[in-house]
């Protein structure tokens, strides 16, 4: 039954295909190094491997294997009790978080119905511990309503032009030792280029990401780190008062 629902949902992905981020196929590290990271590290098994392959077969952007391994390593050490995700897509990373942190409560936000239809199916079948709360709608409208919530880990993988607008809400939602991870910040290296060098469709994304970097690096209360995994991860946490960085 679930497979039939998932197969029907594939038809709905045609409207998404035109918006899919082309950067997912443009590695920012040498291809031989990327291949080494993706093949020599531990591979997923079971339903997560099936969803990962489903995404690859249907050109659906999900976090790549090197990012998967990093999140497994980090989250198994951090052991977050509450996780917030902005950008569910088909629920691959959500379910990865759930499997890595079986005691965590996970809230995930998605607006596109073609993604939601598959995510619902995946959660119904694989969220065996009932860890996941799926909020359907625009994060721009939802985040201001989460003012009383605090999360130990936040992952943002949504509209790149909106990152800087969402940033204040997400920082406000971080717990004292919480970590915010923002995905796809390098845009296959385009972030280093002038706007004149870029296709018009890419310019607003680059402007938005540069505004994000400006905001983050201008805030002395934040500790940040960039990682060349996938299309680039930006890690942010709040400095502890009196700490020497």
N, C-alpha and C positions, 0 to 999 in steps of 0.2 A: 504493500500500500504506500509506504513512504517512498519507495523507488519510483512509483508511478507519479506521485505528487512532485518529486524532484524533476522527473523527466518533463512534466508539463511546465514546470517553472523555467526550464531552459529556454522555452519559446519566448518568454518574457524578457530574456536578456538581450534581445536584439536592439531594444531601445537604449540599453546601456553601452553597447559596443562602440557607438560613436563617441561616447564620453570617456572611454577607458584611457587611463594614463599611459601614453606610449613609453614613458621613462622606465616602466617595469622591465623592459627588454633591453635597456641600455646600461650595462654594469658600470660602476664607478671605480672598480678595481680591475686589475688585469684578469682576463677571462680564465687563464689557467689557474690563478689563485682562487678566483670565485668557484671554479669547478672543484678545486681541492676542498674548499670549505664546505661545499654542498654535498660532496660524495664521501669524504673521509670521516665526517662527524656522524654521530649516532642519527639514524633515520627514524622517522615516525612509523608506527605500526597501527594496525586496527583501523577504527573508523576515522581517526585523524589523518592517516595516510590516504584513505579513500577520498576524504573531502579535499585534501591537498591535490590529489590527482585530478579530481573533478574540476577544481579551479584551473589547473594547468590545461586541461583538455578544452575548457570553454573560455580561455583568455580572461579569467576573472582575477583581478589583482588582489592577492593575499600576501601576507608576510612571507618572504623566502626562507629557505631552510637555514641559512646562517643566522637569521634573526630569530627563528624558532628556537635554535639551540641556545642563543644568548638569553632569551626570555626564560627558558626552562632553568638555566643556570641561575639567573638573577632572582627569579621569583621563588625558587626553592630555598634560596638564602634569605630573602626578604620576608617571606611568609605573610603576605598581606591578608588582612581580614576582610577588607572591602576594596573592590576594584571598580573603576569607572572606565568605560570605553566609548569613545566618540567615533563612530563609523563601524558598524557591525559587519557590513557586507553580507556574506553568506554564513557568518558565524564561526569561521575557522579559528581565528585568533581567540575568540570568546571561549570556545570549547577547549582550546589549548590551555588558556588560563585556568579553566575549571579543572582540567585533569592535573595540571601542575600544582594547583592549590585547592585540594578537595574540600577544605573547610571555609574557603572564601565565599563571600556574597558578591555577585557580579552584576552591575548595571550597565547595559549597553544601549546605545542610541543610534537609530538608523532612520533615514527619511525616504529612501527610494524603494518603492513597492516591489520592483523586480528583484531586489536583493532581499527584502523582507520575506517574500514568499518562500525563498529557499532557506533563509535563516530559521523561520518558524518550523519548517519541516525538520531541519537538523536538530534544533533544540528539543522538539517533541520526541525525537528518537534517541538522542544521545545525552541530554541533560538529566542523567539518572538520579542525581542527588538534589535536583530542583534548586540549583545554585543561581540560575540566570534570570534576571528581570530584563525583558526586552521592552524598551520605550520607543514607540513609533512616532516619528515627527522630526521637525527641524531643531537641531541643537541650539540654534540662535534663540528659539523660544523656550526650550527646555532648560538650558543651563541656568538662566536667571532664577528658576524655580527650585534649584537644588542648593539654596543658600545655607540650609541647616545641615547639609551632609558633609562628611569628611572621609576622604578615601586615601588608602595607603599606597595605591598605585593607580595612575591614570595613563591611559594610552589613547592618543589622538591620531587618527588616520582618516581624515575627512577632507573637506574642501580646503585646499591649500591657501586660497585667498582669504579664508575666514580664520586662519590660525591665530593671527594677532588679535582679532576681535574676541576670540574665545579665551585667550590666555588669562585675562584677569579673573574670569569666573573659575577657571581650572585651578589657578594658584590659590584662590580663596577656598576651594574645595579640598586642597591637600591637607592631610594630617600632618602632625608636627615633624615626622620623619619620612613623609611621603615623597614619592618620586613621580614626576611627570615625564613621559616619553612621547616625543612628537616624531612622526614618521615622514619619510619622503622629503627631507629638507634640502637635499642636494640637487634634485632634478637632473640626475645623470651628469652633473657638473655644470649645468646651465646657470646655476646660481653665481658662478664666478665670472660670467660674461656680462657685457653691457647690454642694455635693452635693445640697442640697434642691431646687435648680432642675432637676436632671437626672432623666431616666427611670432607674428602678432598674437596668436592664441596662447603663447607661453608667457607673454610680457606681464600680464596681470598676476599670474602665479608667482613670477620672479619678484615683482614689486611687493606682493604680500609677504613672501618669505624674507625679503630684505627688511621689511618693516618689523617682522617677528624678531629677527636677529638684533636689530637696533633696540627694540624694546627690552629684550632679555639682557643684552650686554650693557645697557645703560642702568640696569637695576642692580645696585650694589648688594641688595639683600639676597640675590640669587647666586647659586653655584651651578655652573653649567658644564656640559661635556658633549662633544660631537664624536660620533662613531661612524666609520664608513661601512656599515652593514646595510644590506638592501640598497635603497636609494638614499641612505643617510638617516641617522637617528640623532635627535637633539634631546639630551637628558637634562632635566632641571629639578633642583630641590632648593628649599629655602635654607640659608645659612643659619646656624645656631648663634644666638646672641653671645658675643664674647669669644667665639671660636676663631682660631687662627687658620686661615686658608692658605 
